[in-house]
Amino acid sequence: MSWTDYYERRDAIDSVLVRAEKDPAGPLPTSPAFDDPAELLLALHYRWTLKLTGRLGMVLAEADRDPSIDLVDAISDAWRQTVADNATLHAVLEAHADRYEALWPQLQAEQRTLALAAGLAETHEPTEEITRVGAAFQTLLRTAAQKPSRRHSPVEQLLRRLVASA
């Protein structure tokens, strides 16, 4: 990819996000920079991944310096803050994820990243199990972001879901 291609793709993504502020679930626009909507979604997810993993890296570095940090809470906060800072990007990905199979492997990788970063899974565990735990954690993060629980902390809710699914 040339620098011209890079800037063309970056500008197309920025344009998509500006248009999507009004309707993130609306049809994805066509662009000469991308062959199809699936390729555009993969580029959007790549941008999301850069933002999320950057924030997760900062949290993990801080946790290395301060062992008293609760990783589940810190990773939860990092995810929520990344969503808040990139609301349109996240909303577009959420709205279109089920329709484009090309995006599913990246979504599962994100789930595994969250599970591993939060310490809810270990790298030696089966990939399917790490993905399942990450999916449950991500679902918890989404539902907690939509409707905060008054009785239980996110950690308690996650543990209840994991125990029930074991």
C-alpha positions in Angstrom: 0.0 0.0 0.0 1.4 3.4 -1.0 1.1 6.5 1.1 -1.5 7.8 -1.3 -3.5 4.7 -0.7 -3.1 5.0 3.0 -4.3 8.6 3.0 -7.2 7.8 0.7 -8.4 5.0 3.0 -7.9 7.1 6.1 -10.0 9.9 4.6 -12.7 7.4 3.5 -12.9 6.0 7.0 -13.1 9.5 8.5 -15.9 10.4 6.0 -17.8 7.2 6.9 -17.6 8.0 10.6 -18.8 11.6 10.0 -21.9 10.3 8.1 -22.5 7.5 10.6 -22.9 9.9 13.5 -26.5 10.3 12.5 -27.2 6.7 11.8 -24.5 4.1 12.7 -26.8 1.3 11.6 -27.4 2.8 8.2 -26.1 1.3 5.0 -22.3 1.5 4.6 -21.3 3.8 1.8 -19.3 2.7 -1.1 -15.8 4.1 -1.6 -13.2 3.6 -4.2 -10.7 3.1 -1.4 -12.4 -0.2 -0.4 -13.6 -3.1 -2.5 -16.7 -3.8 -0.5 -18.4 -3.0 2.8 -16.7 -6.0 4.5 -13.3 -4.5 3.6 -14.4 -1.2 5.0 -15.6 -2.8 8.2 -12.3 -4.6 8.6 -10.5 -1.2 8.3 -12.9 0.3 10.9 -12.2 -2.6 13.2 -8.5 -2.2 12.7 -8.8 1.4 13.8 -10.9 0.3 16.8 -8.3 -2.4 17.7 -5.5 0.2 17.7 -7.4 2.5 20.0 -8.5 -0.4 22.4 -5.2 -2.2 22.6 -3.4 1.1 23.1 -5.5 1.8 26.2 -5.3 -1.8 27.4 -1.5 -1.6 27.1 -1.5 1.5 29.3 -3.7 -0.3 31.9 -1.5 -3.4 31.9 1.7 -1.3 32.3 0.1 0.5 35.2 -0.9 -2.8 36.7 2.6 -4.1 36.4 3.8 -1.1 38.5 0.9 -1.4 41.0 -0.1 -4.9 41.9 -3.1 -3.7 43.9 -5.0 -2.8 40.7 -7.9 -5.0 40.0 -7.4 -6.1 36.4 -11.1 -6.8 35.7 -12.1 -3.3 36.9 -9.2 -1.6 35.1 -9.8 -3.4 31.8 -13.6 -2.7 32.1 -12.9 1.0 32.6 -10.4 1.0 29.7 -13.0 -0.6 27.4 -15.8 1.8 28.5 -13.5 4.8 28.0 -12.5 3.6 24.6 -16.2 3.2 23.7 -16.9 6.7 25.0 -14.0 8.3 23.2 -14.9 6.5 19.9 -18.7 6.2 20.2 -19.5 6.4 16.5 -16.8 3.9 15.5 -18.0 1.4 18.1 -21.6 1.9 17.2 -21.0 1.2 13.5 -19.1 -1.9 14.3 -21.8 -3.1 16.7 -24.5 -2.4 14.2 -22.9 -4.3 11.3 -21.0 -7.1 13.0 -23.6 -9.7 12.6 -24.0 -9.1 8.9 -20.4 -9.5 7.8 -18.7 -12.9 8.5 -15.4 -11.4 7.4 -15.4 -9.4 10.7 -16.1 -12.4 13.0 -12.5 -13.6 13.4 -11.4 -10.1 14.4 -14.3 -9.8 16.9 -13.3 -13.1 18.5 -9.7 -12.0 18.7 -10.9 -8.9 20.5 -12.9 -11.1 22.9 -9.8 -13.2 23.6 -7.7 -10.0 24.2 -10.2 -8.8 26.7 -10.3 -12.1 28.6 -6.5 -12.4 28.7 -5.9 -8.8 29.6 -8.4 -9.0 32.5 -6.8 -12.2 33.8 -10.0 -14.1 33.2 -8.2 -16.7 31.0 -4.7 -18.0 30.5 -2.9 -18.4 27.2 -2.5 -22.2 27.7 -6.3 -22.6 27.7 -8.1 -23.7 24.6 -8.8 -20.9 22.1 -12.5 -21.6 22.1 -12.7 -21.4 25.9 -10.8 -18.1 26.0 -13.1 -16.7 23.3 -16.2 -17.9 25.3 -14.9 -16.2 28.4 -14.1 -13.0 26.5 -17.5 -13.0 24.9 -19.2 -13.3 28.3 -17.0 -10.5 29.6 -17.7 -8.3 26.6 -21.5 -8.9 27.0 -21.2 -8.0 30.6 -19.4 -4.8 29.7 -22.1 -3.9 27.1 -25.0 -4.5 29.4 -23.4 -2.8 32.3 -22.7 0.2 30.1 -26.3 0.3 29.0 -27.9 -0.3 32.4 -25.7 0.0 35.5 -26.3 -2.5 38.2 -27.0 -1.3 41.6 -26.6 -4.5 43.5 -23.5 -6.2 42.1 -20.2 -5.0 40.8 -19.2 -6.0 37.3 -16.8 -8.6 38.7 -19.5 -10.2 40.7 -21.8 -10.3 37.7 -19.1 -11.8 35.5 -18.3 -14.5 38.1 -22.0 -15.3 38.3 -22.2 -15.8 34.6 -19.0 -17.8 34.4 -20.0 -20.1 37.2 -23.5 -20.7 35.7 -22.0 -21.5 32.3 -19.4 -24.0 33.7 
